[in-house]
Amino acid sequence: MKLKVIELFAGIGSQAMALRNLGIDYEVVGISEIDKFAIKSYETIHGKVYNFGNISKILELPYCDLLTYSSPCQDLSVMGRQEGIKKGTRSGLLLEVERLLLKAKEKGTLPKYLLLENVKNLVSKKFIKDFERWLDFLSSLGYYNNWKVLNAKDYGIPQNRERVFVVSSLENIDFEFPEKQPLNITMRELLESEVPEKYFLSEKAMKGFTDMTDRNGFVRGKIFNPREPEKCNIACTITTKAGERCTDNFVVKIKQLGNIRNGGSFGGNPQSGRIYSSDGLSPCLNTMGGGNLQPKVVIKEPINKEVRVRKLTPLECWRLMGFSDTDYFAAKSAGISDTQLYKQAGNSIVVTVLEGIFGNMFLRKHNKTV
């Protein structure tokens, strides 16, 4: 019997990806998504699907076995406005889920299972009361709830991405979250070997990221930490605008060059004239404070290397979310821009984490208790 699924705040359907990858027989009854680019990617990857549209305008939902709701995190995230779960905020859309569940309770169509995913900050001291109120609400509907903060790096993906998950069931199935798994792959193994010019940082971007100006204790140059591929083990959290913050993932590219005189041109390269020491990138990154924006380093041996810094490509970000290359190229072939591909990755859920959760929900026998 097919598992009937509704994905609220569906994005590109990472939940459906996980169910598909596990071989679970499922049917997406419908989704709720308003981002036209995410909808296009979703349908390119999964096929046409009924879209209920804006969640605030949905009167009621049909029955489903599994309802997933990864509501927007902007008002909960450490990097966001932290206004919390209240009416009028993006994160306040969780209240629309509350309304729809109350309607389902009234009609006797409550989903058998619920899955919530959100940022770790939801269970921080600042928002824990909101979180506990939500759990109390679910309990009042008859749900048994289990929650835990899971990190992607513990489930086969080399990304430090902590998210809180809540599994709710109308039956007490004695659910257990998946155990941590050894990480057998590194970030560097997911990097592309050849990367187009547009992903390398411009001179202007480098100056901004390496600025040593102290802005109330925040110094970009101290936080900016590009790494050589062989040192790229675990990625920082993938964001919706990868490569625009000094805390994002950056990779150092070292290219062997022919005979070049000191201070000479690299031939049409936007980094032309930039000189680095043979020790690598770090000495250069720490010499741009005090308003002097021209890099100055001591040359310890003849220059024979070109050192540049780049951000991750959209494909690399998708890989670091556990998405397959096939799904990525499907979305890209539909005309989705880099900007939207980055956004779709950063807004999504790591698929391997979902596989672990769904595997324990639907593929293992449970000792149901009263």
Summary of the structure (lengths in Angstrom):
residues: 370
radius of gyration: 23.5
end to end distance: 25.0
largest distance: 78.9
contacts: 1109
relative contact order: 0.15
helix: 33%
strand: 16%
